[in-house]
Amino acid sequence: MAASNSAVSASATPDYHNALILDEVGKPMHVEQRPTPKPGPGSVLIRILASSIRANSRRVYQEPSSGHPLPTPFVPGFAAIGRVAEIGPDATRLQGGQLVFFDPYIIGRDSSDAKYISGLLEWVDEESRRLSRGEWKDSTFAEFANLPLENCFPLDEARLMRPSQDGGLGYTLDDLTHLFSMLIPFGGLADIDLKAGETAIIAPATGRYGSAAVHLALALGARVIAIGRNRTILQQLATIHPQRLSTVPITGDVDADTQGLRAATGPGGADVFWDMSPPGAGTSTHFTSSLNVLKNRGRISLMGSVLSGISFDYMQILVKGLTIKGTWMCTKEQTRRLISMAETGLLPLDSHSMGPVRKFKLEDWAAAFNTGAERTEPGEVVITP
């Protein structure tokens, strides 16, 4: 797909566009026509091609007690891929029609303490509220979105989407949407500096983000131990890379699971334990069994949403000299690195091994959010305006 064949010029930008609106958490959304915004300094207008739905999107938008404050009324959204429709006066690299990846983690330009996960979560401090309720309030569940310039990363469309015989990787837009699930786990793996030749335990590996972390760790050159309770998904993952990927089911028996992990890692143990457990996993035994097989000086990445209940062995952390790192989203440099891994071919974006891409229009928002919540296995759920 050549950029010149599908570029959106400034003159083609419509005066109005369709957007999905959430007036209040718990109330039904609706699609309405809105004036198309004009980009100013520091912003860019993007024509949205695909926007990510998370597994928790339905809960965030329907349950006031979800723990995700939102700047309603607004346009929800998250990570997206789109084309540049118009650029602000200070853009130096982006051009009309260019394919871009939108990283939804918006940080204040004059204060890194001000944060907003576009379309999904605003912080409660006053600085962050000014960020989330001002210029960047509306997100990507719309035909067009006005977004921060620094959060829109150019994609090498020729390299990614041209056929292999023409020097490209032959990806489709559906293939590129797998970057959505990879964006978050890559931040944790990068923060603990997972290296080629190391052994990493990925837990739980059977969901959308966990399976993405498996692919990322393999692309980084690691040996991977994928663990989880869904044996069917584990069996599917085992076929990805038999030489560097092993799977161990979580049984709930700490001793048995520890033995299973030791058999998989070998006598040397694991260098890294990456975890993205859901809220209800606080009493899961896999934390203990995974720490049991970590090497001295091992590293732990925590990226989940566990609210309480986890118990780490204090003396084990002390004696082994373990490092525990909590990570929230990606830095800008990590996002650039993730995209570069895909563009060079180091990180394959293969829908056959990464799962299906389920697509919905704006007006089918209810079915889209239900699918995102109910189909948490590997793959993507996206809105394509």
C-alpha positions as CSV (number, residue, x, y, z in Angstrom):
1,M,0.0,0.0,0.0
2,A,1.7,3.2,-1.1
3,A,1.1,6.4,0.9
4,S,0.4,8.3,-2.3
5,N,-2.6,6.1,-3.1
6,S,-4.4,6.8,0.1
7,A,-3.1,10.1,1.5
8,V,-5.6,12.5,3.0
9,S,-4.8,16.1,2.0
10,A,-5.7,19.1,4.1
11,S,-8.2,20.2,1.4
12,A,-10.0,16.8,1.7
13,T,-10.6,17.1,5.4
14,P,-14.3,17.4,6.0
15,D,-15.9,20.1,8.1
16,Y,-17.7,17.5,10.2
17,H,-16.9,14.0,11.3
18,N,-18.5,11.2,13.3
19,A,-17.3,10.5,16.9
20,L,-18.4,8.2,19.6
21,I,-19.4,10.2,22.7
22,L,-19.6,9.1,26.4
23,D,-21.6,11.7,28.3
24,E,-21.4,9.9,31.7
25,V,-19.9,6.7,32.9
26,G,-22.6,4.0,33.0
27,K,-24.8,5.7,30.3
28,P,-25.0,4.4,26.7
29,M,-22.7,6.0,24.2
30,H,-23.9,7.5,21.0
31,V,-22.4,8.5,17.7
32,E,-22.7,12.2,16.7
33,Q,-21.4,14.6,14.1
34,R,-18.9,17.1,15.4
35,P,-16.9,19.9,13.9
36,T,-13.6,18.6,12.7
37,P,-10.9,20.3,14.8
38,K,-8.0,22.3,13.3
39,P,-4.5,21.5,14.6
40,G,-2.6,24.3,16.3
41,P,1.0,24.5,17.5
42,G,2.1,21.2,19.0
43,S,-0.8,19.1,17.5
44,V,-1.7,17.1,14.4
45,L,-5.0,16.0,13.0
46,I,-5.1,12.3,12.3
47,R,-7.7,10.4,10.3
48,I,-8.2,7.3,12.4
49,L,-7.9,3.9,10.6
50,A,-8.0,1.6,13.7
51,S,-8.2,2.2,17.4
52,S,-7.6,-0.3,20.2
53,I,-10.2,-1.7,22.6
54,R,-8.8,-3.0,25.8
55,A,-10.2,-6.0,27.7
56,N,-11.3,-3.6,30.5
57,S,-12.8,-0.9,28.2
58,R,-16.4,-2.0,28.9
59,R,-15.9,-1.9,32.6
60,V,-14.1,1.5,32.5
61,Y,-17.0,3.1,30.5
62,Q,-19.9,1.4,32.2
63,E,-18.9,1.0,35.9
64,P,-18.4,4.2,38.0
65,S,-16.5,2.1,40.5
66,S,-13.9,0.9,38.0
67,G,-11.2,3.1,39.4
68,H,-10.7,4.9,36.1
69,P,-11.8,8.6,36.4
70,L,-12.7,10.1,33.0
71,P,-13.1,13.6,31.7
72,T,-16.7,13.2,30.6
73,P,-18.4,14.2,28.4
74,F,-15.7,13.2,25.9
75,V,-14.6,10.9,23.0
76,P,-13.1,7.7,24.5
77,G,-10.3,5.8,22.8
78,F,-6.8,4.5,23.2
79,A,-3.8,3.6,21.0
80,A,-4.5,4.1,17.3
81,I,-3.1,3.9,13.8
82,G,-4.1,6.6,11.3
83,R,-3.0,9.0,8.6
84,V,-2.0,12.6,9.0
85,A,-4.8,14.8,7.7
86,E,-3.4,18.2,8.7
87,I,-0.4,19.3,10.6
88,G,0.2,22.2,13.0
89,P,2.5,25.1,12.2
90,D,5.5,23.7,14.1
91,A,5.5,20.1,12.7
92,T,8.9,19.4,11.2
93,R,8.8,15.7,10.3
94,L,5.1,14.7,9.8
95,Q,3.5,15.2,6.5
96,G,0.0,14.9,5.1
97,G,-1.0,11.4,4.3
98,Q,1.7,9.8,6.4
99,L,0.9,6.7,8.3
100,V,1.4,7.1,12.1
101,F,1.1,5.2,15.4
102,F,-0.6,7.1,18.3
103,D,0.8,6.3,21.7
104,P,-2.0,7.3,24.2
105,Y,0.3,8.0,27.2
106,I,0.2,11.8,27.2
107,I,2.6,13.6,29.6
108,G,2.7,17.3,30.4
109,R,5.2,19.2,28.4
110,D,6.2,21.4,31.3
111,S,5.7,18.8,34.1
112,S,6.2,15.0,33.8
113,D,4.0,14.7,36.8
114,A,0.9,15.6,34.7
115,K,-0.3,12.4,32.9
116,Y,-3.3,11.3,30.9
117,I,-3.9,7.9,29.2
118,S,-5.9,9.3,26.3
119,G,-9.5,8.1,26.4
120,L,-9.0,5.7,29.3
121,L,-7.7,7.2,32.5
122,E,-7.1,10.7,34.0
123,W,-5.1,11.3,37.1
124,V,-6.8,13.0,40.0
125,D,-4.2,15.8,40.7
126,E,-4.9,19.3,39.4
127,E,-2.1,19.4,36.9
128,S,-3.2,16.2,35.3
129,R,-6.8,17.4,35.2
130,R,-5.8,20.4,33.2
131,L,-4.1,18.1,30.8
132,S,-6.9,15.6,30.4
133,R,-9.8,18.2,30.4
134,G,-8.2,20.7,28.0
135,E,-6.7,20.4,24.5
136,W,-6.3,16.6,24.6
137,K,-9.6,15.6,26.2
138,D,-11.0,13.8,23.2
139,S,-9.4,10.5,22.0
140,T,-9.5,8.2,19.0
141,F,-13.0,6.5,18.8
142,A,-13.8,9.0,16.0
143,E,-13.1,9.5,12.3
144,F,-10.6,12.3,13.1
145,A,-8.7,13.1,16.2
146,N,-6.5,16.1,17.2
147,L,-3.5,14.7,19.0
148,P,-0.2,15.8,20.5
149,L,2.5,16.0,17.9
150,E,5.0,14.1,20.1
151,N,2.6,11.1,20.6
152,C,2.3,10.4,16.9
153,F,5.1,8.2,15.6
154,P,5.7,7.9,11.8
155,L,5.5,4.4,10.4
156,D,7.7,3.3,7.5
157,E,4.8,2.3,5.3
158,A,6.9,1.3,2.4
159,R,9.0,-1.1,4.5
160,L,6.0,-2.4,6.5
161,M,3.4,-2.8,3.8
162,R,5.1,-3.3,0.4
163,P,5.2,-6.9,-0.8
164,S,8.4,-8.8,0.0
165,Q,9.4,-8.9,-3.7
166,D,9.5,-5.1,-3.6
167,G,11.6,-4.9,-0.5
168,G,8.8,-4.7,2.1
169,L,7.5,-7.0,4.8
170,G,4.0,-7.4,3.3
171,Y,2.0,-6.5,6.3
172,T,-1.6,-5.4,6.2
173,L,-3.2,-2.8,8.5
174,D,-4.7,-5.7,10.5
175,D,-1.1,-7.0,11.1
176,L,0.0,-3.6,12.3
177,T,-2.7,-3.4,14.9
178,H,-0.8,-6.1,16.9
179,L,1.4,-3.2,18.0
180,F,-1.5,-2.1,20.2
181,S,-1.1,-5.1,22.5
182,M,2.7,-4.9,22.4
183,L,3.0,-1.3,23.4
184,I,2.3,-1.8,27.1
185,P,4.3,-5.0,27.9
186,F,7.3,-3.7,26.0
187,G,7.7,-0.9,28.5
188,G,8.1,-3.4,31.3
189,L,10.5,-5.7,29.4
190,A,12.6,-2.7,28.4
191,D,12.7,-1.3,31.9
192,I,14.2,-4.5,33.3
193,D,16.5,-4.6,30.3
194,L,15.7,-8.1,29.0
195,K,18.7,-9.3,27.0
196,A,19.3,-11.8,24.2
197,G,20.3,-15.2,25.7
198,E,18.5,-14.6,29.0
199,T,15.5,-16.6,30.3
200,A,12.3,-14.9,31.0
201,I,9.1,-16.1,32.7
202,I,6.0,-14.4,31.3
203,A,2.9,-14.5,33.4
204,P,0.1,-14.8,32.7
205,A,0.9,-15.6,29.0
206,T,-2.5,-16.6,27.8
207,G,-4.2,-13.2,27.5
208,R,-3.9,-10.5,25.0
209,Y,-1.0,-8.6,26.6
210,G,0.7,-11.7,28.1
211,S,0.9,-13.4,24.7
212,A,2.2,-10.1,23.2
213,A,4.9,-10.1,25.9
214,V,5.9,-13.7,24.8
215,H,6.4,-12.5,21.2
216,L,8.3,-9.4,22.4
217,A,10.7,-11.5,24.6
218,L,11.4,-13.9,21.8
219,A,12.1,-10.9,19.4
220,L,14.5,-9.6,22.0
221,G,16.4,-12.9,21.8
222,A,15.4,-14.4,25.1
223,R,14.4,-17.9,26.0
224,V,10.8,-17.7,27.2
225,I,8.8,-19.7,29.8
226,A,5.1,-18.9,29.2
227,I,2.9,-19.7,32.2
228,G,-0.9,-19.6,32.7
229,R,-4.0,-21.5,33.5
230,N,-5.5,-21.8,30.0
231,R,-3.8,-25.0,28.7
232,T,-5.3,-24.6,25.2
233,I,-3.7,-21.2,24.7
234,L,-0.4,-22.5,26.1
235,Q,-0.5,-25.3,23.6
236,Q,-1.0,-22.8,20.8
237,L,1.9,-20.6,22.1
238,A,4.2,-23.6,22.2
239,T,4.2,-23.8,18.5
240,I,5.5,-20.3,17.9
241,H,9.2,-21.1,18.6
242,P,9.8,-24.7,19.9
243,Q,13.6,-24.0,20.3
244,R,13.2,-21.0,22.7
245,L,9.7,-21.3,24.1
246,S,8.5,-23.6,26.8
247,T,5.1,-23.6,28.6
248,V,4.2,-24.4,32.1
249,P,0.5,-24.5,33.3
250,I,-0.3,-22.9,36.7
251,T,-1.9,-25.6,38.9
252,G,-2.1,-23.7,42.2
253,D,0.3,-26.1,43.9
254,V,3.4,-24.0,44.7
255,D,5.7,-27.0,45.0
256,A,4.5,-28.6,41.8
257,D,4.6,-25.4,39.8
258,T,8.1,-24.6,41.1
259,Q,9.3,-28.0,40.0
260,G,7.6,-27.5,36.6
261,L,9.4,-24.1,36.2
262,R,12.7,-25.5,37.3
263,A,12.4,-28.3,34.7
264,A,11.6,-25.7,32.1
265,T,14.4,-23.2,33.0
266,G,17.0,-25.7,33.8
267,P,19.3,-25.7,36.8
268,G,20.4,-22.1,36.2
269,G,16.9,-20.7,36.7
270,A,15.4,-17.6,35.2
271,D,16.8,-14.1,34.8
272,V,13.5,-12.2,34.5
273,F,10.0,-12.6,35.8
274,W,7.4,-10.3,33.9
275,D,3.9,-10.1,35.3
276,M,0.7,-8.4,34.2
277,S,-1.9,-10.1,36.5
278,P,-5.5,-8.9,36.6
279,P,-7.1,-7.3,39.8
280,G,-8.3,-10.6,41.2
281,A,-4.9,-12.4,41.1
282,G,-3.6,-11.2,44.4
283,T,-3.7,-14.7,46.0
284,S,-2.3,-16.5,42.9
285,T,0.5,-18.9,43.7
286,H,2.5,-18.2,40.6
287,F,4.2,-15.2,42.2
288,T,5.9,-17.5,44.8
289,S,6.7,-20.3,42.3
290,S,8.2,-17.8,39.8
291,L,10.4,-16.1,42.5
292,N,11.5,-19.6,43.6
293,V,13.3,-20.1,40.3
294,L,14.8,-16.7,39.8
295,K,18.6,-16.5,39.7
296,N,20.6,-14.3,42.1
297,R,20.4,-10.7,40.8
298,G,17.2,-11.6,38.9
299,R,14.8,-8.8,37.8
300,I,11.0,-8.6,38.3
301,S,8.7,-6.4,36.2
302,L,5.2,-5.7,37.6
303,M,2.7,-4.2,35.1
304,G,-0.6,-5.7,36.3
305,S,-3.6,-4.3,38.2
306,V,-3.6,-6.4,41.4
307,L,-5.2,-4.4,44.1
308,S,-4.1,-6.4,47.2
309,G,-3.0,-9.8,48.6
310,I,0.4,-10.4,47.0
311,S,3.0,-11.7,49.4
312,F,6.6,-11.7,48.4
313,D,9.3,-13.5,50.4
314,Y,11.2,-10.6,52.0
315,M,14.3,-12.7,52.7
316,Q,14.3,-14.3,49.3
317,I,14.4,-10.8,47.7
318,L,17.1,-9.7,50.1
319,V,19.4,-12.8,49.8
320,K,19.0,-13.1,46.1
321,G,19.5,-9.4,45.5
322,L,16.3,-9.3,43.3
323,T,15.2,-6.0,41.6
324,I,11.5,-5.2,41.4
325,K,10.5,-2.6,38.9
326,G,7.0,-1.2,38.4
327,T,6.2,0.2,35.0
328,W,3.3,2.2,33.7
329,M,3.0,2.3,29.9
330,C,6.0,3.2,27.7
331,T,8.4,6.0,27.4
332,K,8.6,7.8,24.1
333,E,12.0,6.3,23.4
334,Q,10.6,2.8,24.1
335,T,7.7,3.4,21.7
336,R,10.2,4.4,19.0
337,R,12.2,1.3,19.7
338,L,9.2,-1.0,19.5
339,I,8.3,0.5,16.1
340,S,11.9,0.1,14.9
341,M,11.8,-3.6,15.9
342,A,8.8,-4.1,13.7
343,E,10.2,-2.0,10.7
344,T,13.5,-4.0,10.7
345,G,11.7,-7.3,10.8
346,L,13.1,-8.2,14.2
347,L,9.6,-8.3,15.6
348,P,7.3,-10.2,13.3
349,L,3.7,-9.0,13.1
350,D,1.9,-12.2,12.1
351,S,-1.8,-12.5,12.6
352,H,-1.6,-16.2,12.1
353,S,0.4,-16.7,15.3
354,M,-0.7,-13.6,17.2
355,G,-4.4,-14.1,16.9
356,P,-7.4,-12.7,15.0
357,V,-8.2,-9.0,14.5
358,R,-11.9,-8.4,15.3
359,K,-13.1,-5.1,13.8
360,F,-16.1,-2.9,14.6
361,K,-17.6,0.3,13.3
362,L,-18.4,3.3,15.6
363,E,-22.1,2.5,15.6
364,D,-21.3,-1.1,16.8
365,W,-19.6,0.2,19.9
366,A,-21.6,-2.1,22.3
367,A,-20.7,-5.3,20.4
368,A,-17.1,-4.0,20.3
369,F,-16.8,-3.5,24.0
370,N,-18.5,-6.8,24.8
371,T,-16.1,-8.6,22.5
372,G,-13.1,-6.9,24.1
373,A,-14.3,-8.0,27.5
374,E,-15.2,-11.5,26.6
375,R,-12.5,-12.5,24.1
376,T,-9.4,-11.8,26.1
377,E,-7.3,-14.4,24.3
378,P,-4.5,-13.4,21.9
379,G,-5.5,-11.1,19.1
380,E,-6.9,-7.6,18.7
381,V,-10.3,-5.9,19.1
382,V,-10.4,-2.6,17.2
383,I,-12.8,0.1,16.1
384,T,-12.3,1.1,12.5
385,P,-14.2,4.4,11.9
